[in-house]
Amino acid sequence: MPGSVQKVYYTENVYRTGSGYRGFREIMQAGEECIGEVDDYMISEVLTLACRSLRYRQLVNMNGSEVQIGAEHA
């Protein structure tokens, strides 16, 4: 449907290799995808969610965790 956006999210375990690390390490990854005609409001909504998530992470003090925020544009 023209002008519509589908929002989906995921949480899953992924496996990464690191420099100086033999084998794979398992990490939890979460993400959100907006599919369709994304506008400025939708972008601000996603950024607000990221900021709130980071603020929550500070409150629960997840030691040893790593947070990365990235965006890909098609």
C-alpha positions as a Markdown table, in Angstrom:
| # | Residue | x | y | z |
|---|---|---|---|---|
| 1 | Met | 0.0 | 0.0 | 0.0 |
| 2 | Pro | 1.5 | 3.4 | -1.0 |
| 3 | Gly | 2.6 | 5.6 | 1.9 |
| 4 | Ser | 2.6 | 2.8 | 4.4 |
| 5 | Val | 5.4 | 1.7 | 6.7 |
| 6 | Gln | 5.8 | -1.7 | 8.3 |
| 7 | Lys | 7.7 | -1.7 | 11.6 |
| 8 | Val | 9.3 | -5.0 | 12.8 |
| 9 | Tyr | 11.7 | -5.7 | 15.6 |
| 10 | Tyr | 13.9 | -8.7 | 16.5 |
| 11 | Thr | 16.0 | -10.0 | 19.3 |
| 12 | Glu | 18.3 | -12.9 | 18.6 |
| 13 | Asn | 21.7 | -14.4 | 19.5 |
| 14 | Val | 24.4 | -13.8 | 16.9 |
| 15 | Tyr | 27.9 | -15.2 | 16.7 |
| 16 | Arg | 30.9 | -12.9 | 16.1 |
| 17 | Thr | 34.6 | -13.3 | 15.9 |
| 18 | Gly | 37.0 | -10.8 | 17.3 |
| 19 | Ser | 40.6 | -9.9 | 16.9 |
| 20 | Gly | 42.8 | -12.1 | 19.1 |
| 21 | Tyr | 39.8 | -14.3 | 19.9 |
| 22 | Arg | 39.7 | -17.9 | 18.7 |
| 23 | Gly | 36.4 | -19.2 | 17.6 |
| 24 | Phe | 33.1 | -17.4 | 18.0 |
| 25 | Arg | 31.4 | -15.6 | 20.8 |
| 26 | Glu | 27.7 | -15.4 | 21.3 |
| 27 | Ile | 26.0 | -12.0 | 21.8 |
| 28 | Met | 22.4 | -10.9 | 22.1 |
| 29 | Gln | 21.4 | -8.5 | 19.3 |
| 30 | Ala | 18.2 | -6.4 | 19.0 |
| 31 | Gly | 17.1 | -4.3 | 16.1 |
| 32 | Glu | 14.2 | -2.5 | 14.6 |
| 33 | Glu | 13.4 | -2.2 | 10.9 |
| 34 | Cys | 11.1 | 0.3 | 9.2 |
| 35 | Ile | 10.1 | -0.9 | 5.7 |
| 36 | Gly | 8.4 | 1.3 | 3.3 |
| 37 | Glu | 8.2 | 5.1 | 2.9 |
| 38 | Val | 10.1 | 6.3 | 6.0 |
| 39 | Asp | 9.7 | 9.9 | 6.8 |
| 40 | Asp | 11.3 | 12.2 | 9.4 |
| 41 | Tyr | 8.7 | 11.3 | 12.0 |
| 42 | Met | 9.5 | 7.6 | 11.7 |
| 43 | Ile | 13.3 | 8.4 | 12.0 |
| 44 | Ser | 12.7 | 10.4 | 15.1 |
| 45 | Glu | 10.6 | 7.6 | 16.6 |
| 46 | Val | 13.4 | 5.1 | 16.1 |
| 47 | Leu | 16.1 | 7.5 | 17.5 |
| 48 | Thr | 13.9 | 8.1 | 20.5 |
| 49 | Leu | 13.6 | 4.4 | 21.1 |
| 50 | Ala | 17.4 | 4.0 | 20.9 |
| 51 | Cys | 17.9 | 6.8 | 23.4 |
| 52 | Arg | 15.4 | 5.4 | 25.8 |
| 53 | Ser | 17.0 | 2.0 | 25.5 |
| 54 | Leu | 20.5 | 3.4 | 26.2 |
| 55 | Arg | 19.1 | 5.3 | 29.2 |
| 56 | Tyr | 17.5 | 2.1 | 30.5 |
| 57 | Arg | 20.8 | 0.2 | 30.0 |
| 58 | Gln | 22.6 | 2.8 | 32.2 |
| 59 | Leu | 20.0 | 2.3 | 34.9 |
| 60 | Val | 20.4 | -1.5 | 35.0 |
| 61 | Asn | 24.2 | -1.2 | 34.7 |
| 62 | Met | 24.9 | -4.1 | 32.3 |
| 63 | Asn | 28.6 | -4.7 | 33.0 |
| 64 | Gly | 30.6 | -6.1 | 30.0 |
| 65 | Ser | 27.9 | -5.2 | 27.5 |
| 66 | Glu | 28.6 | -3.4 | 24.2 |
| 67 | Val | 26.1 | -1.1 | 22.5 |
| 68 | Gln | 26.3 | -0.1 | 18.9 |
| 69 | Ile | 23.8 | 2.0 | 17.0 |
| 70 | Gly | 23.9 | 1.9 | 13.2 |
| 71 | Ala | 21.6 | 2.7 | 10.3 |
| 72 | Glu | 21.5 | 1.3 | 6.8 |
| 73 | His | 19.6 | 3.0 | 4.0 |
| 74 | Ala | 18.5 | 1.1 | 1.0 |
